[in-house]
Amino acid sequence: MVCYADDHTLSDIRRTFAYAFESKGQSAGWAPEIELFAIVGPFCVGRQEVQPVKLIHGTRTILGYRLGSFAYLTDCSAIPDESWPLLEDLDVLVLDALRVKPHPTHFSLSEAIEATRRIAPRRAYFTHIAHDLLHATTSADLPPGMELAYDGLVVECS
């Protein structure tokens, strides 16, 4: 398995899941095989270039990703000024929209709508949503081009 993350997150992974990085002899004969790669800028997975996009999760800087005209920005509460230019001319945006009530580490629905309007993608799907957002009702009330994502959703991007 391959894992891409910034240095801070890689350090957390190594600490939290230390057993996965112990030698096989010390872990009762097994350990998952995980290759960690530090993200320090754009990188490629196969032939696809991936542009990391800095986001804020409460007080911590995290990463979202842009792949061509698609951006995946979840588990976030803010987009820093330096990241907005990386989000221009998107076909599809997937963005965190936890609930109606504000939350310290996630966009609320209104904050997600506001960010989506600023980014102006052709289509936006809100994810990382709580159970108190009724799917059909909430989606029907969203502005055109925005909807709640759902399990099994497939998004085709060129």
Secondary structure, DSSP 4 states (H G I P E B T S, - for coil): -EEEE-HHHHHHHHHHTGGGGS-GGGTTT-----EEEE-SS-EEETTEEEEEEEEEETTEEEEEEEETTEEEE-S-SB--GGGGGGGSS-SEEEEE---SS--SSS--HHHHHHHHHHH--SEEEEES--TTS-HHHHHHHSPTTEEE--TT------
